[in-house]
Amino acid sequence: MDGEAARDMATTEGGSTYSYHPARELSTFLREQDGRKFNNQSDLYLLPSDHGEFQRLAKQHHAITLCMGLTPCPEVINELLGPEKHTDPNSPPTILDLGCGSGIWALEMAQKYPHVNVLGIDIAPVGVDTSTIPSNCKFEIADINLGLSQYHNRFDVVQARCITGGMSNYKAMMLDAEACLKPSGVIIFIDGDTRFYLEDNVTLAPVAVDADEPGGPIEGSYFHRIAREVRQSSHYQGCDIEGSEQAMDLGLWDHPLIDPTTAYVGGLFTPIGTWASSSNPDQDQSLKRAGSLMQQDVRRLIPSWYPLLKLHGIPEDRYATWTKRAEEQLDETKYHMSFHWKLTWGRRYAEPKPVSTEGGEAQADSSAASTGLAQASSSQPAHATTENTRDFQPLQLRESKEDAQRVAALRVEVGNALPVCMVTRLRATKGLDKSTDGHAHSSEDA
């Protein structure tokens, strides 16, 4: 991290937070391992926190924005943050970025909405020169797992993007984050799927299995294989992977603070490589640029994953072979794969949710007008909607709980058909993971 910085600690009911100030180093929040820097505040999140990782996250961010924009619901964001609706300089709109990583999304939102105050929090220092942070943007260090009560009822927009790898209880985090909203505020959750899909965005890419493994050899994607091992290792590390997947798939329709008429679930597919195309030249260019960025992102991600897999028994020589083969397949564009991002968002009730006099919750009015909210628009960015069904369409939205559950059930079914991971078999040999039939099972099979 460039420049010197220091930390002021404020202990609250929700835990400790640290604000950045240009005075002393924040190196106390980092540790070094295998030539990389990692946070030293949590044993759950084991991706690096250094310049190389921030460069990777920047590529990932730009690929997402090329396919979706800064948010999946721009009309709602503009309604909440528009300067014409906020004329009191003493009470500006506010944005909270949970797990802000490199800080790039918070910085771009602060630049797009200069009249808005933006706060980004993460478990490690962001990769930004503190002298260049705009006056309406601030960063703090905090562990979301310790609670967010110090941020409750303060924000018009809250985003939590790609934080599953550091969460011990994802559903609890969601409810806590939703309490950070002001009335009518919108919350957006975005997280990566550990399954990778072929170009129809439905069929799973095959997972490679080596010749010396049970059921092998199976020809398939070595990147998908590595990602599967990472998913299982994260599960064994204590991350709430299954809870995150289920909560994201089910959406916010049943969350007590969220107006169900404003809830959406969706999927964003960012191609890995330049194979995706559109008959619209501008859309085609955006897709190819996003695919190139995701290909670069994936190549940097693969070595970043090894410290976690090493911890759970994957031999270095095996991982080196997987890495080499994955990189060769990426270079050859052997599989037309996409990175799938799960999305869900909704708005807090404008008024407290009514409670019946009989002690139960009153039935929520199905009309958005009953809460004074404009329902979130289902419109997609221009490059995500085409008349030609053969064109790659990155953004897919589901506007009902039933439709979201149907798609979620299908993904669980196909996910259970994937090969059992090596980390699961290694644990079984140590007596750590065996079902009653004596066979190792992945957490998806459980």
N, C-alpha and C positions, 0 to 999 in steps of 0.2 A: 504494500500500500504506500502511495506517494505521500510525502509530507509527514509531519509529526501530528499526533493526535493523543488525546487523553480521555479519560472516562470519569464522569460524575455518576455515582451510584445513588439511585433512589429506590429504597426498599418499600414495597407496597404489599397489599394483601395478595396480589397476583404474582408476586415474585420480584426479582431485581431487574432493573433496566439500566443501561449505560448509554449516555448521550455523548456524541462526538464533539470535541473541542480541539482547536489547533494548539496543542501544547506538548503532549507526550505520546509515545508510541502505544498502540493497541496490541502489541505483540503478545501480551499476556493472555490473549484470547486464542492464540494459535499454538500448535505444536508441529514439529517436523517429523516426517516419516518417509523413508524411501525417496528422498529428494523433493517431496511435496509438502505443502502446508495444509493442516487440517484444523478444524475447530477443536478446542479442548474443553468445551462446556458440556458436550453430550456424547455418549457412546452409541447413540442410535444413528446419527447422520455421519456417514463415512466417506462422502465425496470430498475432494479437496476444496480448500478456500484460499486460492492463490491466483496469480495473474493468468496462468494458463487456463484455469477453470473459468475465470471471468470472461476470457476471450471466447471460450466454448459457449458459455451462456449467452453471450452477445449474439453469436451466430444463430443459436436456437431461438432467441427472442425475435430476431429479424425474420426468420423463416415463418414463425407463427404470425407475425404482423402482416407479412405478405399474403398469407392465406386467410386471415381473419380480421386484421386490424388490431388496434390496441385492446379492444374488448369485443365480446360477442354480441353486445347489446348497445350499440353506439347511440341510438335514439334515447334510451333511458339515461345514459350517462350525460348526454347533452342537456336533457331536461333537468337533471339534478344539479349540473355544474354550470349551466349557461350564465354568463355574466349579467344578462338582463334581469335575472331573477335574484341576484345577490348584490344589492346596492349599498349594503352596510359594510364599510371596510373593517369594522370592528368584529364582524361575524362572518368571515369568509367560509366558503364550502371547504370540506376536508376529505382527504383520501388516506386510507391505511393500506399499505402493502405488506402482507404477512409473509415472512420468508422471502425477503426481497432479493437475496442472492447478490448479484453484481450491482444491483440498484438501478439497472437500466430502465425498467418499466416505470419506476417511481420518478426518475429524472425526466423521461419523455412525457409523462403525464403532467409534471410540473411545468415543463416548457410549453405544452399544448394549452394548459389552463393556468396562465400566470397569476390569476386572481385567486387561485386555490392553494391551500396549504396541504402539502403531501408529507406523510410520515412513512418511512420504510423501516421495518424491524427484521433482524435476522440473528441467528445464533453466533455469527462471526462477523468481523468488519467487512463492509462492502469494498469493492475494488475501485474506489473513486478518490481522486485527489480532493481532499476536503476543501481546498481553496477554490475549487471550481463548482461546488454545489450551489445552485441558485438559492436565493434568500427564502423562497417559498417551499423549500424541500429540506427535510431533516431525516437523519438516520439514527437509530438506537439499536443497541444489542440487547436481546432478550430471548429467553427460551420459552416458546409458545406453550410447551407442555406444562409450565408452571402456572399458567393461567393468564387471562387478559383483562382482569377486572379493572385495572388502571386505565383501560381504553374504552370501557363500556359507555354507550350512548353518546359518542363523540364524533362519528364519521358519517358522511353522506355516501361514500363509496368504500367498500372493503374488498380487497382481492387477496386470495390465498392461492398461489400458483406453484406447483411442483414441490410440495412440502411433505408428501406422504413418507418419504424416506427418513424423516426425523420425528414422526408422530407415534406416540404410544397408544393413543385412543383418538382415532380420527373423528368419529361422530361427536365426541365430547368437545373436540376442538371446533367443529362446525357450529355447534350451539353457542359456544363461548364467543366465537367470532361474530356470529349474528347479533349477539348482544352488544357488540361495539357499534352497531348502526344507530343513527338517529331515526325517528319515525319517517317512513317513506324511503329510507336509504336502500341501496341495492348492494347485494353481496355476490361475488363471483368466485367460484371454486374451479380450478383447472389443474388436472394432474395427468401424468403420463400412464398409459397402459403398458404392461410388460409383455403383451402379445403384439405380434407384428403381422400385418395383413397384406395380401397381394392387391393388385391394382383395382379389383372390384370393391375393396374396403369391407369385404365380408369373409372371403376365404383366408384362412390362416396360412402364413408362410410355413413351409415344412421346417422342422427342427432337426439339425444334424445330430447324428449319433455315431460315435466312432466304432470301428470294427471290433475293438476289444471290450466293448460295453454290452450289457444285456440287450438283446434285440437288434444289435448293430450288425453290419453298418446300415445306416439310413442316410441317404443323400438329403441335404437340407441346408438351411442358412446357419452359418456359425455365429453370426451376430445374434440371431434369434435364440440360439442355444445359450450364448453367454448371458443374454438378458433373462432367460429362464432361471439360470443359476443365481443371478443377482436377486431375482424376486424371492427365491427360496431362502437365500442367505439373509436378506433383509427381514424376512419373517422370523427366522431363528434368532436374529439379532434383537428382536423385540419390537420391530416396526409393525404397525397395524395395517399391513398390506390388504388383508381380506376385508377388514372393516372399512378401509378407504374405498375399495372397489365397490362394495355393497352400497355404501352411503352415496357415492357419486352416481351409481346406476339408479338408485331409488329417488334421487332428487330431493327437493325441499318442500314438496307438497304437504307433508305431515309435520313439518317443523313448527313449533308453537308460535314463534315470532314472525314467521313469514306468511304473507298473504298468498294462498295457493293459486289465486288467479293470475299471479305474476311469475309463477315458477316455470322453468324450462330445464330440460336436459338435452345435451347434444354431444356430438362427437366431431372433433377436428382431425383431419388426416393430412399430415404433411409428408409429401413424398420424399424418399431417401434416394437421391439421384435425379437426373434430369429427364427421366422417362415420361413423366406426366405431361399431358398436352391438353390444349383447348383450341377450338376453332376461332376464338377471339384472340387476335395477336397480342393485345395488352395482357389478357389473362394468361396466355401461353407463356409470355415472358416472365410474369410473376411466379408462375408455377415452377419454371425451370430455375429461376434464381433461388426460390425457396428450397427446391430439391438439392441444388448444389450446396447451399448452406447446411442443410441437414446431413448431407453426406460428409461434409467437413466436421460437423458436430459429432457424428457417430464415431468417426476415426479418432477424435480426441477423447470421447467418452470411454471407449474400450479399455485403454490403459488405466483410466481413473477408477474403474470398477475393481481392479485386481486386489487392492488392499482388503476389501470386504471379502472377496472370494478366498483369498489366502487365509484369512482368519477362520474360514469354515472348511479348510482342508483341501482346496483345489491346488494340485501341485503346480509349481512354476513352469515346468517344461510342458505340461498339458495346456496351460493357459497360453503359453507362447505359441504353441501349435494352433490353438483355436484362433488366436489373434491374427496370425499370419493368414490363415484360411479365410477369416472374415474380411480382412483387408483386400485379399485377392478377389473375393466375390463382390465386394463393393466396387472395386476398380472395373470389374467386368460387367457390372450391373446384372449379375446373374439372376437376382430375384427383384422384381418390381415391388418393393415393399414400401409401406407407409408407417410412420410413427403415429399412433392413435392417442389423441389427448381427450380425456373425458372432461366434459363441461357441465356445470349446473349453476343456475343463478336464480335469484328471486328478490323481492323487495319486502322490507319490514312493513307491518301494518302502519297506516298513518295514525291510527288511534289504537289504544289497547284492545286486544282481542276480547270480544264480549264473552261473559261467563253467565250461564243460565242460573236462575234462582234456585234450581234444584241441585246445584252443586256440580253439574257437568258443564262442559264447554258448549256454548251455543253453536249451532250449525253455521259455518261460515257462508255468507252470501256468495253465490257463484258469480256475481257481477263485480267487475273491477271498480265500477262507479261507487259501490257501497263503501269502499275504503278511500275514495278520493284519489285513486291512483290510475294512471294510464297504464294499460297492460303492456308488458314488454313486447316490442315488435319482433316478429319472426323473420323480418327481412334479412337477407344475407348480403355481404359485400358483393359488389358487381362481379368480381372475379370468381365468386363461389357459386354463381347461378348462371346456367346457360340453357338454351333451348335444345342443344344437341346432347342427348343422353349419353353419348359416347365420350363427352368431355369429362375430364376429372373434376369432381366436385368435392372440395375439401370440407365444407361445413354442412353438417346434417343435424337438424333440430327435431326434438320430439316434444310436443306441446301437452301431452297428457301422461298421467302416471301409468295408465294401462299400457300405452305404447312403449314407454321407457322400460317397464318391467318385462315386456315381451322381448325386447332387444337384449336386455340384460340376461334373461334366462337362456337365450340362444348362445350368447358369448360364454356363459359358464359351461354350457354343454360342450361346445367345441374346445374350450380350454382344458376340460378334463380329459380329452383324448390325447393330449400332448405327452411325450415321454417323461418318465420320472427323472428328476434331476440327480446329478452326481452328488451334490451336497446332501441330498436326502438319503441316498444309498450309503454314503460315508457315515452319516449319523446312525443309520440302522446297524452297521457293522459294529458300532460302539454301544449298541443297545439303547440309543437315545430316541429313536423314532421307529417303532414297529407297531403295526396294527395287530388286532387279535388273530388275523390269519397268518401273521409272521412275515408279511411282505411290506416293504417300504412304500409309503404313500406320500405324495406331495400334499401341501396344504389345500390345493384345489380339490384333491380327491377326498379330503377329510369330510 
